[in-house]
Amino acid sequence: MNWAITKNLQAIQVHDIPRLPLNTFREQLLKACKQGKRLVQFFGDAETDGIVLYTVLADDEHSYLYVASTHLKDRREYPSFTNYLPAFHLFEREIFEQFSITPVGHPWLKPVRKGIAEISKAEIPYPFFSMDGEEVHEVGVGPIHAGIIEPGHFRFACVGEEVHHLEIQLGFQHRGIEKLFLEHQDKQQHLLGLAESIAGDTVIGHSGTYARAVEALSGITVSRRAMIIRTIALELERIGIHLGDLSALATDVAYLTGSAVFGALRTSIINTTLALCGSRFGRGLMTPGGVNFDISEEIQGNIRTIIDDIENRIELAAEVMFASSSVLSRFEKTGVVSFETAQQIGMVGPAARASGLALDVRSDHPFGGYIHFPVHKMTLTSGDVFARAYIRYIEIMQSIRIIREQLAHLPKGELKKELHKLKPHLFVISMAEGWRGEIVHTVITDKDGRLKRYKIKDPSFHNWFGLALAVRGNGISDFPVCNKSFNLSYCGFDL
């Protein structure tokens, strides 16, 4: 396998990435995936004489990333990978949408984001799956919802109350984020704001991934102090959102005590982030080269006090909720995604770990503070709503321990280094474990060291299809709790 071998945040020369003939590229890619390598990215980049397709595969056990490409010069098609490797299905649809490149043999080829074709700027028809039968009926929900949530359309094909198929149409707020990174690259603060806005509930996750990418491209390493502050902020974000999700799940099954308690505990955590940087969501904290705010002795004391206070309260609240027969009757064996399905479609994050898939970027491809403080991967096996809820509780308690550990080893050092000019002809993969799972920013620079391609993957890109499969065979009334157990991003997917 003649592919370039790199690691998370290890920049390589673009010309060191092998450009293989299509047949060789296809043969080696399929073989590598069958041997256990995992699909991380598959995307196109326009050149003057055609489209280059790049693939990034992960060897999670050894923390390696494998990169190769193929050049489609005179052809606008290639044989689809999806029938052999289902995890490719959305990536191939996205390439079709953006470059009008057809993956021949794709089982259901249509646009990803509400039919927007980047090349023609025209609306491409979006055919929905349909079922025939006297007892079959369809239920449409959205894109405008009763709650204060983002727009998305859910179309259920049901027989009676049982869901046989769910199709999820997104893209109603496609903003062209990747193009904006290229158009506004001379304004560093503007790019930072874009990174913070990829998914508004994952500010630390995405802004940190962006910052580390440009640091790798400019050849600088931030101080250990800045690394640890970033790590603490990322774990606070994880705790805060997981607590909010437990509150929302409790609400959906009318367990109002859990709804109130977990919601109140979430406020304590996001107010800690507020005290650190002036924003409950962490806006303004990250910057290329380090961080904009320090953790003073006073703030360190406040963080320790808060996590000590909430730890026992979280443990008690979770113990009571997960012992409640009324809660368990709605959570257990609802919305099951098996290990095999999760692996085949490429699920990531807590949803994958709840199905027994041991993936965690903090452990598999460590970055920042996690390089010095390894994270133990934890999984469950039932793959149901209960597992996706309980894994959040496990991860909250783990994050509390990580924060304590990081605070105990917070060294002195500068907060921010000056960012150098980006180096030319580089390719870097920046990965992070956000609270939803694997975040990936892949960046290519041109001959002048300017951004040529900025490819973003939010964990929701993998997991929306997992939600669609989870509800099959369940009652339609179970959809809200299944949906909350994933809590996926609309805007992070729409980009």
C-alpha positions as CSV (number, residue, x, y, z in Angstrom):
1,M,0.0,0.0,0.0
2,N,1.9,3.0,-1.3
3,W,0.1,5.7,0.7
4,A,1.5,8.7,2.6
5,I,1.6,8.0,6.3
6,T,1.1,10.8,8.8
7,K,-0.4,11.5,12.2
8,N,-2.9,13.9,13.7
9,L,-1.5,17.5,13.2
10,Q,1.5,16.3,11.4
11,A,1.7,18.4,8.2
12,I,3.1,16.7,5.0
13,Q,4.0,18.0,1.6
14,V,1.1,17.7,-0.9
15,H,3.5,16.3,-3.5
16,D,4.3,13.4,-1.0
17,I,0.7,12.2,-1.3
18,P,0.7,9.5,-4.0
19,R,-1.6,10.3,-6.9
20,L,-2.7,6.8,-8.0
21,P,-4.4,5.7,-11.1
22,L,-8.1,5.3,-10.4
23,N,-8.2,1.5,-10.5
24,T,-5.1,1.2,-8.2
25,F,-6.6,3.8,-5.9
26,R,-9.9,1.9,-5.7
27,E,-8.2,-1.5,-5.3
28,Q,-5.9,-0.3,-2.5
29,L,-8.6,1.6,-0.7
30,L,-11.0,-1.3,-0.6
31,K,-8.3,-3.7,0.6
32,A,-7.1,-1.3,3.3
33,C,-10.7,-0.9,4.7
34,K,-11.2,-4.7,4.6
35,Q,-8.0,-5.0,6.7
36,G,-9.4,-2.8,9.4
37,K,-8.6,0.8,8.5
38,R,-11.3,3.3,9.0
39,L,-12.6,6.0,6.7
40,V,-12.0,9.5,8.1
41,Q,-12.3,11.8,5.0
42,F,-13.1,11.5,1.4
43,F,-13.4,14.8,-0.5
44,G,-12.6,16.5,-3.8
45,D,-10.4,19.5,-4.6
46,A,-10.7,21.4,-7.9
47,E,-7.5,21.9,-10.0
48,T,-7.1,23.5,-13.4
49,D,-7.2,20.2,-15.2
50,G,-9.8,18.3,-13.2
51,I,-10.8,17.1,-9.8
52,V,-8.5,15.4,-7.3
53,L,-10.2,13.0,-4.9
54,Y,-8.4,12.6,-1.5
55,T,-9.0,9.8,1.0
56,V,-7.9,9.7,4.6
57,L,-8.0,6.4,6.4
58,A,-7.2,5.8,10.1
59,D,-5.2,3.0,11.8
60,D,-6.7,3.8,15.2
61,E,-4.7,1.2,17.1
62,H,-1.3,2.7,16.0
63,S,-2.4,6.3,15.7
64,Y,-1.5,6.5,12.0
65,L,-3.4,8.3,9.2
66,Y,-3.0,7.1,5.6
67,V,-3.5,9.5,2.7
68,A,-3.8,9.0,-1.1
69,S,-5.4,10.7,-4.0
70,T,-6.5,10.1,-7.6
71,H,-6.9,12.6,-10.4
72,L,-10.1,12.7,-12.5
73,K,-9.0,14.6,-15.5
74,D,-11.3,13.9,-18.4
75,R,-13.9,11.8,-16.7
76,R,-16.8,12.9,-14.5
77,E,-17.4,9.6,-12.9
78,Y,-15.8,6.7,-11.0
79,P,-17.1,3.4,-9.6
80,S,-18.9,3.9,-6.3
81,F,-17.4,2.5,-3.1
82,T,-20.7,2.6,-1.2
83,N,-21.9,-0.9,-2.1
84,Y,-18.7,-2.4,-0.6
85,L,-18.2,0.2,2.2
86,P,-21.5,1.9,3.4
87,A,-19.5,4.5,5.3
88,F,-18.7,6.2,2.0
89,H,-22.3,6.9,1.0
90,L,-22.6,10.5,2.3
91,F,-19.1,11.4,1.2
92,E,-19.8,10.3,-2.3
93,R,-23.1,12.1,-2.4
94,E,-21.3,15.3,-1.2
95,I,-18.7,15.0,-4.0
96,F,-21.5,14.5,-6.5
97,E,-23.2,17.6,-5.1
98,Q,-20.1,19.8,-5.1
99,F,-18.3,18.8,-8.3
100,S,-20.9,16.9,-10.4
101,I,-18.8,13.8,-10.2
102,T,-21.0,10.7,-10.4
103,P,-20.2,7.6,-8.3
104,V,-21.5,5.0,-10.7
105,G,-23.5,2.3,-8.9
106,H,-24.2,4.3,-5.8
107,P,-27.4,2.8,-4.3
108,W,-29.3,6.1,-3.9
109,L,-27.5,9.0,-5.4
110,K,-28.9,12.4,-4.6
111,P,-27.6,15.6,-3.0
112,V,-26.7,15.9,0.6
113,R,-27.8,19.4,1.4
114,K,-31.3,20.2,0.2
115,G,-30.4,19.7,-3.4
116,I,-27.9,22.5,-3.7
117,A,-25.4,21.9,-6.5
118,E,-22.3,23.9,-6.0
119,I,-21.3,23.8,-9.7
120,S,-24.6,24.7,-11.4
121,K,-26.1,26.7,-8.5
122,A,-29.3,24.9,-9.5
123,E,-31.8,22.9,-7.4
124,I,-31.4,19.2,-7.9
125,P,-34.5,17.1,-7.3
126,Y,-34.5,15.3,-4.0
127,P,-36.3,11.9,-4.4
128,F,-37.6,10.5,-1.1
129,F,-37.9,6.8,-0.5
130,S,-41.5,5.7,-0.6
131,M,-43.4,2.5,0.3
132,D,-46.5,1.0,-1.2
133,G,-49.3,-0.7,0.6
134,E,-52.8,0.0,1.8
135,E,-51.7,0.4,5.5
136,V,-48.6,2.5,4.7
137,H,-48.8,6.1,5.5
138,E,-46.2,8.9,5.7
139,V,-45.6,11.4,8.5
140,G,-43.7,14.6,7.7
141,V,-42.1,16.7,10.4
142,G,-40.3,20.0,9.8
143,P,-38.4,21.8,8.5
144,I,-40.1,24.2,10.8
145,H,-40.5,22.7,14.3
146,A,-42.6,23.4,17.3
147,G,-39.5,23.6,19.5
148,I,-36.7,26.2,19.2
149,I,-34.4,24.0,17.1
150,E,-32.8,24.2,13.8
151,P,-34.5,23.3,10.5
152,G,-34.6,19.8,9.2
153,H,-37.2,17.6,7.5
154,F,-38.0,14.1,8.8
155,R,-40.2,11.9,6.7
156,F,-41.5,8.7,8.3
157,A,-42.9,5.7,6.4
158,C,-45.1,3.9,8.9
159,V,-47.4,1.0,9.1
160,G,-49.7,1.9,11.9
161,E,-47.5,3.4,14.6
162,E,-44.4,1.4,13.6
163,V,-41.7,3.2,11.7
164,H,-40.4,1.2,8.7
165,H,-38.2,3.9,7.3
166,L,-37.1,7.4,8.2
167,E,-35.5,9.8,5.7
168,I,-33.8,12.9,7.0
169,Q,-33.4,15.9,4.7
170,L,-31.1,18.6,5.8
171,G,-29.3,21.6,4.2
172,F,-31.9,24.2,4.9
173,Q,-29.2,26.6,6.3
174,H,-26.3,25.7,4.0
175,R,-24.0,28.7,4.6
176,G,-20.9,27.8,2.4
177,I,-18.6,27.8,5.5
178,E,-15.8,26.0,3.7
179,K,-15.7,28.6,0.9
180,L,-15.9,31.4,3.4
181,F,-12.6,30.1,5.0
182,L,-11.0,30.7,1.6
183,E,-12.6,34.0,0.9
184,H,-11.8,35.6,4.2
185,Q,-8.4,34.0,5.0
186,D,-6.7,37.4,5.3
187,K,-8.8,38.2,8.4
188,Q,-7.7,35.8,11.1
189,Q,-10.3,36.9,13.6
190,H,-13.0,36.4,11.0
191,L,-11.8,32.8,10.4
192,L,-11.8,32.2,14.1
193,G,-15.4,33.4,14.3
194,L,-16.3,31.1,11.4
195,A,-14.7,28.2,13.2
196,E,-16.7,29.0,16.4
197,S,-19.9,29.1,14.3
198,I,-19.6,25.8,12.5
199,A,-21.7,24.3,15.3
200,G,-22.8,26.8,17.9
201,D,-22.8,24.2,20.7
202,T,-19.3,23.0,19.8
203,V,-17.4,26.3,20.0
204,I,-14.4,24.9,21.8
205,G,-14.3,21.7,19.7
206,H,-14.3,23.4,16.3
207,S,-12.3,26.5,17.2
208,G,-9.6,24.4,18.8
209,T,-9.5,22.1,15.8
210,Y,-9.1,25.1,13.5
211,A,-6.4,26.7,15.7
212,R,-4.3,23.5,15.8
213,A,-4.6,23.1,12.0
214,V,-3.1,26.5,11.3
215,E,-0.5,26.1,14.0
216,A,0.7,22.9,12.3
217,L,0.7,24.6,8.9
218,S,2.8,27.5,10.3
219,G,5.2,25.3,12.3
220,I,4.6,26.5,15.8
221,T,3.9,24.6,19.0
222,V,1.8,26.3,21.8
223,S,3.0,26.2,25.4
224,R,2.0,23.4,27.7
225,R,-0.1,25.9,29.7
226,A,-2.1,26.9,26.7
227,M,-2.6,23.2,25.8
228,I,-3.9,22.4,29.2
229,I,-6.3,25.4,29.3
230,R,-7.7,24.3,26.0
231,T,-8.1,20.8,27.3
232,I,-9.9,22.0,30.4
233,A,-12.2,24.1,28.3
234,L,-13.0,21.2,25.9
235,E,-13.9,19.0,28.9
236,L,-16.1,21.7,30.4
237,E,-17.9,21.9,27.1
238,R,-18.3,18.1,27.1
239,I,-19.7,18.1,30.6
240,G,-22.1,21.0,30.0
241,I,-23.6,19.6,26.8
242,H,-23.9,16.1,28.2
243,L,-25.7,17.4,31.3
244,G,-28.1,19.3,29.0
245,D,-28.7,16.2,27.0
246,L,-29.5,14.2,30.1
247,S,-32.0,16.9,31.1
248,A,-33.6,16.8,27.7
249,L,-33.9,13.0,27.7
250,A,-35.5,13.2,31.1
251,T,-37.9,15.8,29.8
252,D,-38.9,13.5,26.9
253,V,-39.9,10.7,29.2
254,A,-41.7,13.0,31.7
255,Y,-39.1,12.5,34.4
256,L,-39.2,16.1,35.6
257,T,-36.9,15.7,38.6
258,G,-34.1,14.7,36.3
259,S,-35.0,17.4,33.8
260,A,-34.7,20.1,36.5
261,V,-31.6,18.7,38.3
262,F,-29.5,18.1,35.3
263,G,-30.5,21.4,33.8
264,A,-29.5,23.2,36.9
265,L,-26.1,21.4,37.0
266,R,-25.5,22.3,33.4
267,T,-25.9,26.0,34.3
268,S,-23.1,25.7,36.9
269,I,-20.7,24.3,34.3
270,I,-21.4,26.8,31.5
271,N,-21.2,29.6,34.1
272,T,-17.7,28.3,34.9
273,T,-16.7,28.8,31.2
274,L,-18.4,32.2,31.4
275,A,-16.1,33.1,34.3
276,L,-13.1,31.9,32.3
277,C,-13.6,33.8,29.0
278,G,-16.8,35.9,29.2
279,S,-18.9,33.5,27.2
280,R,-20.9,30.5,28.4
281,F,-20.1,28.7,25.2
282,G,-16.4,29.5,25.1
283,R,-16.4,32.1,22.4
284,G,-13.2,34.2,22.3
285,L,-11.1,31.7,24.4
286,M,-9.3,30.0,21.6
287,T,-6.9,31.7,19.2
288,P,-4.2,30.4,16.8
289,G,-1.0,30.3,18.9
290,G,-2.7,29.6,22.2
291,V,-5.5,31.1,24.3
292,N,-6.7,34.6,25.0
293,F,-7.6,34.0,28.7
294,D,-5.6,32.6,31.5
295,I,-6.8,30.3,34.4
296,S,-5.8,32.4,37.4
297,E,-5.4,30.9,40.9
298,E,-8.8,32.3,41.7
299,I,-10.4,30.6,38.7
300,Q,-8.6,27.4,39.4
301,G,-10.1,27.4,42.9
302,N,-13.5,28.1,41.5
303,I,-13.3,25.3,39.0
304,R,-12.2,22.8,41.7
305,T,-15.0,23.9,44.0
306,I,-17.7,23.6,41.3
307,I,-16.6,20.2,40.0
308,D,-16.3,18.9,43.6
309,D,-19.7,20.2,44.3
310,I,-21.5,18.8,41.3
311,E,-19.7,15.5,41.1
312,N,-21.7,13.9,44.0
313,R,-24.9,15.6,42.9
314,I,-24.5,14.2,39.3
315,E,-23.8,10.8,40.7
316,L,-26.9,10.8,42.9
317,A,-29.2,12.2,40.2
318,A,-27.9,9.6,37.6
319,E,-28.2,6.8,40.1
320,V,-31.9,7.7,40.8
321,M,-32.8,8.3,37.2
322,F,-31.2,5.1,35.8
323,A,-32.9,3.1,38.5
324,S,-36.4,4.5,37.7
325,S,-38.6,1.8,36.1
326,S,-40.6,4.5,34.2
327,V,-37.3,5.8,32.6
328,L,-35.9,2.4,31.9
329,S,-39.1,1.3,30.2
330,R,-38.6,4.1,27.6
331,F,-34.8,3.9,27.3
332,E,-34.0,0.2,27.2
333,K,-34.2,-1.7,23.9
334,T,-35.4,1.5,22.2
335,G,-33.6,2.8,19.1
336,V,-31.0,0.1,19.0
337,V,-28.0,0.4,16.7
338,S,-25.9,-2.7,16.7
339,F,-22.1,-2.8,16.8
340,E,-22.0,-4.2,13.2
341,T,-24.3,-1.4,11.9
342,A,-22.4,1.3,13.7
343,Q,-19.1,0.1,12.3
344,Q,-20.4,-0.3,8.7
345,I,-21.9,3.2,8.5
346,G,-18.9,4.8,10.3
347,M,-20.5,6.1,13.4
348,V,-18.3,8.1,15.8
349,G,-18.4,9.6,19.3
350,P,-20.6,8.6,22.3
351,A,-23.2,7.2,19.9
352,A,-20.7,4.8,18.5
353,R,-19.2,3.9,21.9
354,A,-22.7,3.1,23.2
355,S,-22.9,0.4,20.4
356,G,-19.5,-1.0,21.5
357,L,-17.3,0.8,19.0
358,A,-14.2,1.8,20.8
359,L,-13.3,5.1,19.0
360,D,-12.0,8.2,20.8
361,V,-9.7,10.7,19.2
362,R,-8.3,11.7,22.6
363,S,-7.0,8.1,22.9
364,D,-6.5,7.0,19.3
365,H,-5.0,10.2,17.8
366,P,-4.1,12.3,20.9
367,F,-3.7,16.1,20.6
368,G,-2.8,18.9,23.0
369,G,-3.0,18.0,26.7
370,Y,-4.2,14.5,25.9
371,I,-0.7,13.7,24.6
372,H,0.6,13.9,28.2
373,F,-2.5,12.6,30.0
374,P,-3.9,9.5,28.1
375,V,-7.7,9.0,28.1
376,H,-9.2,5.5,28.6
377,K,-11.8,4.6,26.1
378,M,-15.1,3.4,27.6
379,T,-17.9,1.6,25.8
380,L,-21.3,0.0,26.3
381,T,-22.8,-2.7,24.1
382,S,-26.6,-2.4,24.0
383,G,-26.6,0.4,21.5
384,D,-30.0,1.7,22.7
385,V,-31.3,5.0,24.1
386,F,-30.3,3.8,27.6
387,A,-26.7,3.2,26.4
388,R,-26.5,6.6,24.6
389,A,-27.8,8.3,27.8
390,Y,-25.7,6.3,30.3
391,I,-22.5,6.8,28.3
392,R,-23.0,10.5,28.8
393,Y,-23.0,10.1,32.5
394,I,-19.8,8.0,32.3
395,E,-18.1,10.6,30.2
396,I,-19.2,13.4,32.5
397,M,-17.5,11.7,35.5
398,Q,-14.4,11.0,33.3
399,S,-14.2,14.6,32.3
400,I,-14.4,15.7,35.9
401,R,-11.4,13.5,36.6
402,I,-9.5,14.9,33.6
403,I,-10.1,18.5,34.7
404,R,-8.8,17.7,38.2
405,E,-5.7,16.0,36.7
406,Q,-5.0,18.9,34.3
407,L,-5.4,21.6,37.0
408,A,-3.0,19.7,39.2
409,H,-0.3,19.9,36.5
410,L,-0.9,23.4,35.1
411,P,2.6,24.7,34.4
412,K,3.7,28.3,34.0
413,G,4.2,29.5,30.5
414,E,3.1,32.0,27.9
415,L,-0.6,32.1,26.8
416,K,-0.1,32.9,23.1
417,K,2.6,32.7,20.5
418,E,2.7,34.8,17.3
419,L,1.4,32.9,14.3
420,H,3.8,32.5,11.4
421,K,2.9,32.7,7.8
422,L,1.5,29.4,6.6
423,K,3.9,27.2,4.7
424,P,3.3,26.3,1.0
425,H,2.1,23.0,-0.5
426,L,1.2,21.4,2.9
427,F,-1.6,19.0,3.8
428,V,-2.6,18.6,7.4
429,I,-5.4,16.7,9.2
430,S,-6.5,18.2,12.5
431,M,-8.7,15.8,14.6
432,A,-10.4,16.3,17.9
433,E,-12.9,14.5,20.1
434,G,-15.7,17.0,20.5
435,W,-18.6,16.1,22.8
436,R,-20.5,14.6,19.8
437,G,-17.4,12.7,18.6
438,E,-14.7,13.0,15.9
439,I,-14.2,16.5,14.5
440,V,-11.9,16.7,11.4
441,H,-10.5,19.8,9.6
442,T,-8.4,18.9,6.6
443,V,-6.4,21.8,5.1
444,I,-4.3,22.2,2.0
445,T,-2.2,25.2,1.2
446,D,-1.1,26.5,-2.2
447,K,2.3,27.6,-3.5
448,D,2.0,30.9,-1.7
449,G,1.1,29.4,1.6
450,R,-2.6,30.4,1.3
451,L,-5.6,28.2,2.1
452,K,-6.5,26.2,-1.1
453,R,-9.0,23.7,0.4
454,Y,-10.6,23.7,3.8
455,K,-12.6,20.6,4.4
456,I,-14.7,20.2,7.6
457,K,-16.3,17.1,9.0
458,D,-18.5,17.4,12.1
459,P,-19.4,14.1,13.8
460,S,-23.0,14.6,12.8
461,F,-22.0,13.9,9.2
462,H,-21.5,10.3,10.2
463,N,-24.3,9.9,12.8
464,W,-27.5,11.3,11.2
465,F,-27.8,8.1,9.2
466,G,-27.4,6.2,12.5
467,L,-30.4,8.0,13.9
468,A,-32.4,7.1,10.8
469,L,-31.6,3.4,11.3
470,A,-32.2,3.5,15.0
471,V,-35.9,4.3,14.7
472,R,-36.7,1.4,12.4
473,G,-39.1,-1.0,14.0
474,N,-39.9,1.5,16.8
475,G,-43.1,3.3,17.5
476,I,-43.2,6.8,16.0
477,S,-43.7,8.1,19.5
478,D,-40.2,6.9,20.4
479,F,-38.6,9.2,17.8
480,P,-38.2,12.2,20.2
481,V,-36.2,10.2,22.7
482,C,-34.2,8.5,20.0
483,N,-33.4,11.9,18.4
484,K,-32.4,13.4,21.8
485,S,-30.1,10.4,22.5
486,F,-28.1,11.4,19.4
487,N,-28.6,15.2,19.7
488,L,-27.0,15.9,16.3
489,S,-26.1,19.2,14.7
490,Y,-28.1,20.6,11.8
491,C,-25.7,23.5,11.1
492,G,-22.6,21.4,11.7
493,F,-23.9,19.1,9.0
494,D,-25.2,21.8,6.6
495,L,-21.9,23.8,6.6
